[in-house]
Amino acid sequence: MDYTIRNATKTDMPQVLNLIKELAVFEREPHAVEVTVEDLQKDGFSNNPEFHCFVAEINNKIEGIALTYNRYSTWKGRALHLEDLIVSETMRGSGLGTALLDEVIKYAYKLGVKRVNWEVLDWNEPAITFYEKKGAKVMRDWDVVQLNEDGIKNYIAKI
């Protein structure tokens, strides 16, 4: 299979959003995606981009993405967060996930970060197995904590 892994461009964002929506369906949250192409273009390609994205392209079609952003760990210092590693359903098992993860890890090494973080759903055993085979430690004793937009508003209203 002939593919290219490269930095995403602003014009890739419609295809990137399609993969984000495909992931939402896979993760049983088909209506949860609120981000738009315009958000992705603005947030990823401004003077101070909020994220860095790699794409996997086959025959001019984006079949996978890895979207990262910078974090800071109070224990380790600079870190990189892998928000999503997505491979289209038709290309899973083709090696694109490995190629994208390889690119993220090379990027993290180049940045000199102390750690790369990401989450995986506890029921996504194929992804967990994939990450563990790559040497990642899946920390099953941690829970993800979030406040959504309404939760933020409710919290502020009680202060």
LOGU-265961 format. One record per residue: residue in three letters; y, x, z of N, C-alpha, C, O in turn. Coordinates in steps of 0.1 Angstrom, whole numbers, plus 5000, padded with zeros to 4 digits. Layout:
 res nnorth neast  nup canorth caeast caup cnorth ceast  cup onorth oeast  oup
 ALA      Y     X    Z       Y      X    Z      Y     X    Z      Y     X    Z
...
This chain:
 res nnorth neast  nup canorth caeast caup cnorth ceast  cup onorth oeast  oup
 MET   4988  5008 5000    5000   5000 5000   5012  5009 5000   5013  5018 5008
 ASP   5022  5006 4991    5034   5013 4990   5045  5006 4997   5049  4995 4993
 TYR   5051  5012 5008    5061   5006 5015   5072  5016 5019   5070  5028 5018
 THR   5084  5011 5023    5095   5020 5027   5099  5015 5041   5101  5003 5043
 ILE   5101  5024 5050    5107   5021 5063   5121  5027 5062   5123  5039 5059
 ARG   5132  5019 5064    5145   5024 5063   5154  5016 5073   5150  5006 5079
 ASN   5166  5022 5075    5176   5015 5083   5180  5002 5075   5182  5002 5063
 ALA   5182  4991 5083    5186   4979 5077   5201  4980 5073   5208  4988 5078
 THR   5204  4971 5063    5218   4970 5058   5222  4956 5061   5215  4947 5065
 LYS   5235  4954 5060    5241   4941 5063   5235  4930 5053   5233  4919 5058
 THR   5232  4934 5041    5227   4924 5031   5212  4921 5034   5207  4911 5028
 ASP   5206  4928 5043    5192   4925 5047   5191  4914 5057   5180  4909 5059
 MET   5202  4910 5063    5201   4901 5075   5196  4887 5072   5189  4882 5081
 PRO   5197  4882 5060    5190   4869 5057   5175  4870 5058   5168  4861 5064
 GLN   5170  4881 5053    5155   4883 5054   5151  4886 5068   5140  4882 5073
 VAL   5159  4894 5075    5157   4897 5089   5156  4884 5097   5147  4882 5105
 LEU   5166  4875 5095    5166   4862 5102   5153  4854 5099   5148  4848 5108
 ASN   5149  4854 5087    5136   4847 5083   5125  4852 5092   5116  4845 5096
 LEU   5124  4866 5094    5113   4871 5102   5115  4868 5116   5105  4865 5123
 ILE   5127  4867 5121    5129   4863 5135   5125  4849 5137   5118  4846 5147
 LYS   5127  4840 5128    5123   4826 5128   5108  4825 5128   5102  4817 5134
 GLU   5101  4834 5119    5087   4834 5119   5081  4838 5132   5071  4832 5136
 LEU   5087  4848 5138    5082   4852 5152   5084  4841 5162   5075  4839 5170
 ALA   5095  4833 5161    5097   4822 5171   5086  4812 5169   5081  4806 5179
 VAL   5082  4809 5157    5071   4800 5155   5058  4805 5161   5051  4798 5168
 PHE   5055  4818 5158    5043   4824 5164   5043  4824 5179   5033  4822 5185
 GLU   5055  4826 5185    5056   4826 5200   5058  4812 5206   5061  4811 5217
 ARG   5056  4802 5197    5056   4788 5202   5070  4783 5207   5071  4775 5215
 GLU   5080  4789 5200    5094   4786 5204   5102  4783 5191   5112  4790 5189
 PRO   5097  4775 5182    5103   4774 5168   5118  4769 5168   5125  4772 5158
 HIS   5122  4763 5178    5136   4758 5178   5146  4767 5187   5157  4763 5190
 ALA   5141  4778 5192    5148   4786 5202   5158  4796 5195   5167  4801 5202
 VAL   5157  4798 5182    5165   4808 5175   5179  4802 5173   5180  4792 5166
 GLU   5189  4808 5179    5203   4804 5178   5211  4813 5169   5221  4810 5164
 VAL   5207  4826 5168    5214   4836 5161   5215  4832 5146   5206  4826 5141
 THR   5226  4836 5140    5228   4833 5126   5229  4846 5118   5230  4857 5123
 VAL   5228  4845 5105    5230   4856 5096   5243  4863 5099   5245  4875 5100
 GLU   5253  4854 5101    5267   4859 5103   5267  4867 5116   5274  4877 5117
 ASP   5260  4862 5127    5260   4869 5140   5253  4883 5138   5259  4893 5143
 LEU   5242  4883 5131    5235   4896 5129   5244  4906 5121   5244  4918 5124
 GLN   5251  4901 5111    5259   4909 5103   5271  4915 5111   5274  4927 5110
 LYS   5277  4906 5119    5289   4910 5127   5284  4920 5138   5290  4930 5140
 ASP   5273  4916 5145    5269   4923 5157   5262  4937 5153   5262  4946 5161
 GLY   5256  4937 5142    5249   4949 5138   5256  4959 5130   5252  4971 5128
 PHE   5267  4955 5124    5274   4963 5114   5289  4964 5116   5297  4966 5107
 SER   5293  4963 5129    5307   4965 5132   5310  4980 5136   5301  4988 5134
 ASN   5322  4983 5140    5325   4996 5144   5317  5001 5156   5314  5012 5158
 ASN   5313  4991 5165    5305   4994 5177   5293  4985 5176   5293  4975 5183
 PRO   5283  4988 5168    5272   4979 5166   5264  4976 5179   5262  4985 5187
 GLU   5260  4964 5181    5252   4960 5193   5237  4963 5191   5230  4964 5202
 PHE   5232  4966 5179    5218   4969 5177   5217  4978 5165   5226  4980 5157
 HIS   5205  4984 5165    5201   4992 5153   5187  4986 5148   5179  4983 5156
 CYS   5186  4984 5135    5174   4977 5130   5168  4986 5119   5175  4991 5110
 PHE   5155  4987 5120    5147   4993 5109   5140  4981 5101   5136  4971 5107
 VAL   5138  4983 5088    5131   4973 5081   5119  4980 5073   5120  4992 5070
 ALA   5109  4973 5071    5097   4977 5063   5098  4968 5051   5097  4956 5051
 GLU   5099  4975 5039    5101   4968 5026   5090  4971 5017   5085  4983 5015
 ILE   5085  4961 5011    5074   4962 5000   5079  4954 4988   5082  4942 4990
 ASN   5080  4960 4977    5084   4953 4965   5097  4945 4967   5098  4934 4963
 ASN   5107  4952 4973    5120   4946 4975   5120  4934 4985   5130  4927 4985
 LYS   5110  4932 4992    5109   4922 5002   5107  4928 5016   5098  4936 5018
 ILE   5115  4923 5025    5113   4928 5039   5102  4921 5046   5102  4909 5047
 GLU   5092  4929 5049    5079   4924 5055   5078  4927 5070   5069  4922 5077
 GLY   5088  4935 5075    5087   4938 5090   5101  4943 5094   5108  4949 5086
 ILE   5103  4942 5107    5116   4948 5113   5112  4953 5127   5103  4949 5133
 ALA   5121  4962 5131    5121   4967 5145   5136  4967 5149   5144  4975 5143
 LEU   5140  4959 5159    5154   4958 5163   5155  4964 5177   5148  4960 5186
 THR   5164  4974 5178    5166   4981 5191   5180  4981 5196   5189  4978 5188
 TYR   5182  4984 5208    5196   4986 5214   5195  4995 5226   5184  4997 5231
 ASN   5206  5001 5229    5207   5010 5240   5207  5003 5254   5213  4992 5255
 ARG   5201  5009 5263    5200   5005 5277   5203  5016 5286   5204  5028 5282
 TYR   5204  5013 5299    5206   5024 5309   5197  5021 5321   5198  5010 5326
 SER   5189  5030 5325    5180   5028 5336   5186  5035 5348   5190  5047 5347
 THR   5187  5029 5359    5192   5035 5372   5183  5046 5376   5187  5055 5384
 TRP   5170  5045 5372    5161   5056 5377   5159  5067 5367   5157  5078 5370
 LYS   5161  5064 5354    5158   5074 5343   5170  5078 5335   5171  5089 5330
 GLY   5180  5070 5334    5192   5073 5326   5191  5065 5313   5187  5054 5312
 ARG   5195  5072 5302    5196   5065 5289   5182  5061 5285   5172  5068 5286
 ALA   5181  5049 5280    5169   5043 5275   5172  5035 5262   5183  5032 5259
 LEU   5161  5032 5255    5162   5024 5243   5153  5012 5245   5142  5013 5249
 HIS   5159  5000 5241    5151   4988 5242   5147  4983 5229   5155  4982 5220
 LEU   5134  4981 5227    5129   4975 5214   5128  4960 5217   5119  4955 5223
 GLU   5138  4953 5211    5139   4938 5213   5128  4931 5206   5121  4923 5212
 ASP   5125  4935 5194    5114   4929 5186   5109  4938 5176   5116  4945 5169
 LEU   5096  4938 5175    5088   4945 5164   5081  4933 5157   5072  4928 5163
 ILE   5085  4930 5145    5080   4918 5138   5074  4923 5125   5080  4930 5117
 VAL   5062  4919 5122    5056   4920 5109   5052  4907 5104   5046  4899 5111
 SER   5055  4904 5091    5052   4890 5086   5037  4888 5087   5029  4897 5087
 GLU   5033  4875 5089    5019   4872 5092   5010  4877 5081   4999  4882 5084
 THR   5015  4877 5069    5006   4881 5057   5004  4896 5057   4995  4901 5051
 MET   5012  4904 5064    5011   4918 5064   5006  4924 5077   5005  4936 5078
 ARG   5003  4916 5087    4997   4921 5100   4984  4928 5097   4976  4923 5089
 GLY   4982  4939 5104    4970   4947 5102   4971  4957 5090   4961  4964 5087
 SER   4982  4957 5083    4984   4966 5072   4989  4980 5075   4989  4989 5066
 GLY   4993  4982 5087    4999   4995 5091   5014  4995 5092   5020  5004 5096
 LEU   5020  4984 5088    5035   4983 5089   5040  4983 5104   5050  4989 5106
 GLY   5033  4977 5113    5036   4977 5127   5037  4991 5132   5046  4995 5139
 THR   5026  4999 5129    5026   5013 5133   5037  5021 5127   5044  5029 5134
 ALA   5040  5019 5114    5051   5026 5107   5064  5023 5114   5072  5032 5115
 LEU   5066  5010 5117    5079   5006 5124   5080  5012 5138   5090  5017 5142
 LEU   5069  5011 5145    5069   5017 5159   5071  5032 5158   5079  5038 5166
 ASP   5065  5039 5149    5067   5053 5147   5082  5056 5145   5087  5066 5151
 GLU   5088  5048 5137    5103   5050 5134   5111  5048 5146   5121  5056 5148
 VAL   5108  5038 5154    5115   5036 5166   5114  5048 5176   5123  5052 5182
 ILE   5102  5053 5177    5099   5064 5187   5106  5076 5182   5111  5084 5190
 LYS   5106  5079 5169    5113   5091 5164   5128  5089 5166   5135  5099 5169
 TYR   5133  5077 5165    5148   5074 5167   5151  5076 5182   5161  5082 5185
 ALA   5142  5072 5191    5144   5073 5205   5144  5088 5209   5152  5093 5217
 TYR   5135  5096 5203    5134   5110 5205   5147  5117 5200   5153  5126 5207
 LYS   5152  5113 5189    5164   5119 5183   5176  5115 5192   5185  5124 5194
 LEU   5176  5103 5198    5187   5100 5207   5186  5107 5221   5196  5107 5228
 GLY   5175  5112 5224    5173   5119 5236   5171  5110 5248   5175  5113 5260
 VAL   5166  5097 5246    5165   5088 5257   5153  5092 5266   5144  5099 5261
 LYS   5153  5087 5278    5142   5090 5287   5131  5080 5287   5120  5082 5292
 ARG   5133  5068 5281    5123   5058 5280   5126  5048 5269   5138  5046 5266
 VAL   5115  5042 5264    5116   5031 5255   5110  5019 5262   5099  5020 5266
 ASN   5117  5007 5262    5112   4995 5269   5110  4984 5259   5118  4984 5249
 TRP   5101  4975 5261    5100   4963 5254   5091  4954 5262   5084  4958 5271
 GLU   5091  4941 5258    5082   4931 5264   5072  4926 5254   5074  4927 5242
 VAL   5061  4921 5259    5051   4914 5251   5046  4902 5259   5044  4903 5271
 LEU   5044  4891 5252    5038   4879 5259   5024  4882 5264   5016  4889 5257
 ASP   5021  4877 5276    5009   4881 5282   4997  4875 5275   4985  4880 5277
 TRP   4999  4865 5266    4988   4859 5258   4986  4866 5245   4976  4863 5237
 ASN   4995  4875 5241    4994   4882 5228   4985  4894 5229   4990  4906 5228
 GLU   4972  4892 5231    4963   4903 5233   4963  4913 5221   4961  4925 5223
 PRO   4964  4909 5208    4964   4919 5198   4976  4928 5199   4974  4940 5196
 ALA   4987  4923 5203    4999   4932 5204   4997  4941 5216   5000  4953 5216
 ILE   4992  4936 5227    4990   4944 5239   4980  4955 5236   4982  4967 5240
 THR   4969  4952 5229    4959   4962 5225   4966  4973 5216   4964  4985 5218
 PHE   4974  4968 5207    4981   4977 5198   4989  4987 5206   4989  4999 5203
 TYR   4998  4982 5215    5007   4990 5222   4999  5000 5231   5003  5012 5233
 GLU   4989  4995 5238    4981   5004 5247   4974  5015 5239   4974  5026 5244
 LYS   4969  5012 5227    4963   5023 5218   4974  5033 5214   4970  5045 5212
 LYS   4986  5029 5214    4997   5039 5211   5002  5047 5223   5010  5055 5222
 GLY   4996  5044 5235    5000   5051 5247   5010  5044 5256   5014  5050 5266
 ALA   5014  5032 5252    5023   5025 5260   5016  5019 5273   5004  5016 5273
 LYS   5024  5018 5283    5019   5012 5296   5024  4998 5297   5036  4996 5297
 VAL   5015  4988 5297    5018   4974 5298   5019  4971 5313   5008  4972 5320
 MET   5030  4968 5318    5032   4966 5332   5031  4952 5336   5041  4944 5336
 ARG   5019  4948 5339    5016   4933 5341   5020  4928 5355   5019  4916 5357
 ASP   5025  4937 5363    5030   4933 5376   5045  4930 5377   5050  4928 5388
 TRP   5051  4930 5365    5066   4927 5364   5068  4914 5357   5060  4911 5348
 ASP   5077  4906 5361    5081   4894 5354   5095  4895 5348   5103  4902 5354
 VAL   5097  4890 5337    5110   4890 5330   5118  4879 5337   5113  4868 5339
 VAL   5131  4882 5340    5140   4873 5346   5152  4871 5336   5157  4881 5332
 GLN   5156  4859 5334    5167   4856 5325   5175  4844 5330   5170  4835 5337
 LEU   5188  4844 5327    5196   4832 5328   5201  4829 5314   5207  4838 5307
 ASN   5198  4817 5309    5203   4814 5295   5217  4809 5296   5223  4810 5307
 GLU   5223  4805 5285    5237   4802 5285   5241  4791 5295   5251  4792 5302
 ASP   5232  4780 5296    5235   4770 5306   5233  4775 5320   5241  4771 5329
 GLY   5223  4783 5322    5221   4789 5335   5233  4798 5340   5237  4797 5351
 ILE   5239  4805 5330    5251   4813 5333   5263  4804 5338   5270  4806 5348
 LYS   5265  4793 5330    5275   4783 5333   5273  4777 5346   5282  4775 5354
 ASN   5261  4773 5349    5258   4767 5362   5260  4776 5374   5265  4773 5384
 TYR   5256  4789 5372    5258   4799 5382   5273  4801 5385   5277  4801 5397
 ILE   5281  4802 5374    5295   4804 5376   5302  4792 5383   5311  4794 5391
 ALA   5297  4780 5380    5302   4768 5386   5300  4768 5401   5307  4761 5408
 LYS   5290  4775 5406    5286   4775 5420   5293  4786 5428   5292  4787 5440
 ILE   5300  4795 5421    5306   4807 5428   5319  4803 5434   5326  4811 5440
